[in-house]
């Protein structure tokens, strides 16, 4: 009988202890928490300022890789992000959207400065030289490849369509898939903002 009481007491203690742990959030997008990629970057923003992930500590960061002459995925994603920010209302000030160009040969600082804020003035365009772009894409496991066009400067880029989301502590948490209209991302951003 004493053994049974000890066993029940241990089980009750374990149950109560488990109840004290904060539950893991349930996300709509792909949870990549603890991934061994996406640790940092060193890129210049469209104002000419060198940026790293640490600059945005305290905010939820949504990071999308694309290029300004993209015919479909990029403008659609940016328009969805604009809508998400509008729906967040006052909480939008705690979110930073970053557009990282995969096409530094054509996407100059001036072009990024007119393209990116056209969706939302709070959005930042980031760029690096060819080597830095390749290094950053590799760190973030982003695929991109030129597809020739009719002229040497009219190429397109095949690239990963999706966004990385970081929590306010700068940890990568989600890979947001392209093409759901932003509804899942909105829900996940609200979850991360509640966590602080």
GIURWO-V74090 format. One record per helix or strand of 3 or more residues. SS is the DSSP state (h for helix, s for strand). FROM is the first residue (numbers start at 1). TO is the last residue. If there is no record, write none. Layout:
ss=SS from=FROM to=TO
ss=SS from=FROM to=TO
//
This chain:
ss=h from=2 to=20
ss=s from=43 to=45
ss=h from=53 to=56
ss=s from=60 to=66
ss=h from=73 to=94
ss=s from=95 to=101
ss=h from=109 to=119
ss=s from=124 to=127
ss=h from=130 to=139
ss=s from=144 to=147
ss=s from=156 to=159
ss=s from=162 to=166
ss=s from=172 to=177
ss=h from=183 to=195
//
